[in-house]
Amino acid sequence: MAKTRVLVVDDDPAISRLLSTNLKARGYEVITAMDGAEALEALDSEIVDLVILDIMMPKVDGVEVCRRIREWSRVPIIMLSAMGDEKGKVNCLELGADDYLTKPFGMAELIARLNTALRHADTSNVAPMPATFNSGELEINFPGRRVTVNGTEVKLTPTEYSLLQHMVANVDKVLTHSMLLQKVWGEEYYSEKEYLRVFIGRLRKKIEANPENPKYIVTVPGVGYHFAQTS
């Protein structure tokens, strides 16, 4: 079985070496880049399963790298930053990052988040469901992980797809914030409501005709959300 390939992008040699050593010890194959430009060159020539991406870097910063990756790829992205402000975190998530980790962090936490992101991208552990789901103009082909609206394919990141899949699996049921966070991201995310708000917003922009007045992903004030089946 081929090893999972991780691209580590950080301009701090000590952090890059720490991440590489720990990931390799856990059986991952690691590629490193010291700045954003080098990361983009690596992604142009290498196939990777996940990107760990620092924000503050020379030449091209991590935010711009994330934006460019999302123009063509759905590879899971975990952002790293020494700044833990909520605005910066939300900005990265809205650009398409799957997760955001503030430095300093423990390797156990990073590995847990890495495994969560890889699980979202893995098609082998998906619970059995009907081959297709239809609701109004929306169609989901589960074997192909393909989502279309009015016949046009909508590109979702692995985390966006996992969130949509879980909501559709519980169509017309109210799912609380903590239920969604723990099911889609993991137990340790139960209080990270900004993650859910950002990803729900991203999904609405992609599948709703009017994201400001959604007909599929409906807010239940103070509780959570439910996915509404429409004709």
C-alpha positions as CSV (number, residue, x, y, z in Angstrom):
1,M,0.0,0.0,0.0
2,A,1.4,3.4,-1.0
3,K,2.2,5.8,1.9
4,T,0.1,8.9,2.5
5,R,2.1,11.8,1.1
6,V,2.1,15.1,3.0
7,L,3.5,18.4,1.8
8,V,4.9,20.4,4.7
9,V,5.3,24.1,3.9
10,D,7.0,26.3,6.5
11,D,9.9,28.7,6.3
12,D,11.2,27.9,9.8
13,P,13.7,25.0,9.3
14,A,13.3,23.9,12.9
15,I,9.5,23.5,12.5
16,S,9.8,21.9,9.1
17,R,12.3,19.4,10.5
18,L,10.1,18.7,13.6
19,L,7.0,18.0,11.4
20,S,8.9,15.9,8.9
21,T,10.6,13.7,11.6
22,N,7.3,13.1,13.4
23,L,5.3,12.4,10.3
24,K,7.9,10.0,8.9
25,A,8.0,8.2,12.2
26,R,4.3,7.6,11.9
27,G,4.6,6.2,8.4
28,Y,3.9,9.2,6.2
29,E,5.9,10.2,3.2
30,V,6.9,13.9,3.5
31,I,7.7,16.5,1.0
32,T,8.9,19.9,2.2
33,A,8.8,23.5,0.9
34,M,10.4,26.5,2.5
35,D,8.1,29.2,1.0
36,G,4.9,29.6,-0.9
37,A,6.5,29.7,-4.3
38,E,8.3,26.5,-3.7
39,A,5.1,24.9,-2.4
40,L,3.3,25.8,-5.6
41,E,6.1,24.4,-7.7
42,A,6.0,21.1,-5.7
43,L,2.2,20.8,-6.2
44,D,2.7,21.3,-9.9
45,S,4.9,18.3,-10.1
46,E,4.0,16.1,-7.2
47,I,0.7,14.3,-6.1
48,V,0.1,14.8,-2.4
49,D,-2.7,13.7,-0.1
50,L,-2.6,16.6,2.3
51,V,-0.9,20.0,2.7
52,I,0.3,21.5,6.0
53,L,0.7,25.1,5.2
54,D,2.2,27.9,7.3
55,I,0.6,31.4,6.8
56,M,3.5,33.8,7.3
57,M,6.1,33.0,4.6
58,P,8.3,35.0,2.2
59,K,7.6,35.3,-1.6
60,V,4.0,33.9,-1.5
61,D,2.3,33.7,1.9
62,G,0.1,30.7,3.0
63,V,-3.2,32.5,2.5
64,E,-2.4,33.1,-1.2
65,V,-1.1,29.6,-1.6
66,C,-4.4,28.3,-0.2
67,R,-6.4,30.5,-2.5
68,R,-4.4,29.3,-5.6
69,I,-4.7,25.6,-4.6
70,R,-8.4,25.9,-4.3
71,E,-8.6,27.1,-7.9
72,W,-7.9,23.6,-9.1
73,S,-7.5,21.1,-6.3
74,R,-9.6,19.7,-3.4
75,V,-6.6,18.4,-1.5
76,P,-7.1,18.8,2.3
77,I,-5.2,21.8,3.7
78,I,-4.3,22.4,7.3
79,M,-3.2,26.0,8.0
80,L,-0.6,26.9,10.7
81,S,-0.2,30.3,12.3
82,A,1.5,31.9,15.2
83,M,-1.6,34.2,15.4
84,G,-4.7,32.8,16.8
85,D,-7.2,35.6,16.1
86,E,-10.6,34.5,15.0
87,K,-10.7,36.8,11.9
88,G,-7.6,35.2,10.5
89,K,-8.9,31.7,11.2
90,V,-12.3,32.5,9.5
91,N,-10.5,34.0,6.5
92,C,-8.5,30.9,5.9
93,L,-11.5,28.6,6.3
94,E,-13.5,30.8,3.9
95,L,-10.7,30.5,1.3
96,G,-11.0,26.8,1.4
97,A,-8.7,25.5,4.2
98,D,-10.0,22.4,6.0
99,D,-8.5,23.3,9.4
100,Y,-6.5,25.9,11.2
101,L,-4.0,25.2,14.0
102,T,-2.3,27.9,16.2
103,K,1.4,27.6,17.1
104,P,2.7,26.3,19.4
105,F,0.8,23.0,19.1
106,G,1.4,19.5,20.2
107,M,2.1,16.7,17.6
108,A,-0.7,14.6,19.0
109,E,-3.2,17.4,18.2
110,L,-1.7,17.9,14.7
111,I,-1.9,14.2,13.9
112,A,-5.5,14.1,15.1
113,R,-6.5,16.9,12.9
114,L,-4.5,15.4,10.0
115,N,-6.3,12.1,10.4
116,T,-9.7,14.0,10.5
117,A,-8.9,15.8,7.2
118,L,-7.7,12.6,5.5
119,R,-10.8,10.8,6.7
120,H,-13.0,13.4,4.9
121,A,-11.1,12.7,1.7
122,D,-11.2,8.9,2.0
123,T,-14.0,7.2,0.0
124,S,-13.4,3.7,1.5
125,N,-15.0,4.4,4.9
126,V,-18.2,6.0,3.7
127,A,-21.3,4.5,5.2
128,P,-23.6,2.7,2.7
129,M,-26.2,5.0,1.2
130,P,-28.4,5.0,-1.9
131,A,-26.4,5.6,-5.1
132,T,-28.0,9.0,-5.7
133,F,-29.9,11.7,-3.7
134,N,-32.1,14.2,-5.4
135,S,-33.7,17.3,-4.0
136,G,-35.0,20.0,-6.3
137,E,-32.1,21.0,-8.6
138,L,-29.6,19.3,-6.4
139,E,-28.2,15.8,-7.1
140,I,-25.6,13.9,-5.2
141,N,-23.9,10.8,-6.7
142,F,-22.4,9.1,-3.7
143,P,-20.2,6.4,-5.5
144,G,-18.6,9.2,-7.5
145,R,-18.7,11.8,-4.8
146,R,-20.2,14.1,-7.5
147,V,-22.5,17.0,-6.7
148,T,-24.5,18.8,-9.4
149,V,-26.9,21.7,-9.3
150,N,-29.1,22.1,-12.4
151,G,-26.8,19.6,-14.2
152,T,-23.6,21.6,-13.5
153,E,-21.0,19.9,-11.3
154,V,-20.2,21.7,-8.1
155,K,-16.7,21.3,-6.7
156,L,-16.6,20.6,-3.0
157,T,-13.6,20.1,-0.7
158,P,-13.5,16.9,1.2
159,T,-14.7,18.6,4.4
160,E,-17.5,20.3,2.6
161,Y,-18.6,17.0,1.1
162,S,-18.5,15.2,4.4
163,L,-20.7,17.9,6.0
164,L,-23.2,17.8,3.1
165,Q,-23.2,14.0,3.2
166,H,-23.9,13.8,6.9
167,M,-26.7,16.4,6.6
168,V,-28.3,14.5,3.7
169,A,-28.0,11.2,5.5
170,N,-30.2,12.9,8.2
171,V,-32.5,14.7,5.8
172,D,-35.3,16.7,7.6
173,K,-33.8,16.0,11.0
174,V,-32.5,18.8,13.2
175,L,-28.8,18.4,13.9
176,T,-27.3,20.5,16.7
177,H,-24.1,22.5,16.3
178,S,-22.2,20.1,18.6
179,M,-23.6,17.0,16.8
180,L,-22.4,18.2,13.5
181,L,-19.0,19.4,14.8
182,Q,-18.3,16.1,16.5
183,K,-19.6,13.9,13.7
184,V,-17.9,15.7,10.8
185,W,-14.7,17.0,12.5
186,G,-14.3,15.0,15.7
187,E,-15.0,15.0,19.4
188,E,-12.4,17.7,20.1
189,Y,-14.2,20.2,17.8
190,Y,-17.5,20.2,19.8
191,S,-17.2,23.9,20.6
192,E,-15.7,25.3,17.4
193,K,-18.9,26.9,16.1
194,E,-17.0,29.3,13.8
195,Y,-15.9,26.2,11.8
196,L,-19.5,25.2,11.2
197,R,-20.7,28.7,10.4
198,V,-18.0,29.1,7.8
199,F,-18.5,25.7,6.2
200,I,-22.3,26.0,6.1
201,G,-21.7,29.4,4.4
202,R,-19.4,27.8,1.9
203,L,-21.9,25.0,1.1
204,R,-24.8,27.5,0.7
205,K,-22.8,29.5,-1.8
206,K,-22.2,26.4,-3.9
207,I,-25.6,24.7,-3.8
208,E,-28.2,27.3,-3.0
209,A,-29.8,29.5,-5.7
210,N,-30.0,32.2,-3.0
211,P,-27.6,31.6,-0.1
212,E,-29.2,34.4,1.9
213,N,-32.5,32.6,1.7
214,P,-31.5,28.9,1.6
215,K,-34.0,26.2,0.8
216,Y,-31.8,23.2,1.4
217,I,-29.6,24.0,4.4
218,V,-32.0,25.6,6.9
219,T,-30.9,27.3,10.1
220,V,-32.7,26.3,13.3
221,P,-32.0,29.4,15.5
222,G,-30.1,28.6,18.6
223,V,-30.0,24.9,17.9
224,G,-28.3,24.0,14.6
225,Y,-29.4,23.1,11.1
226,H,-31.4,20.7,9.1
227,F,-31.3,19.6,5.4
228,A,-34.7,20.1,3.9
229,Q,-36.0,17.7,1.2
230,T,-37.6,19.7,-1.7
231,S,-39.5,18.5,-4.7
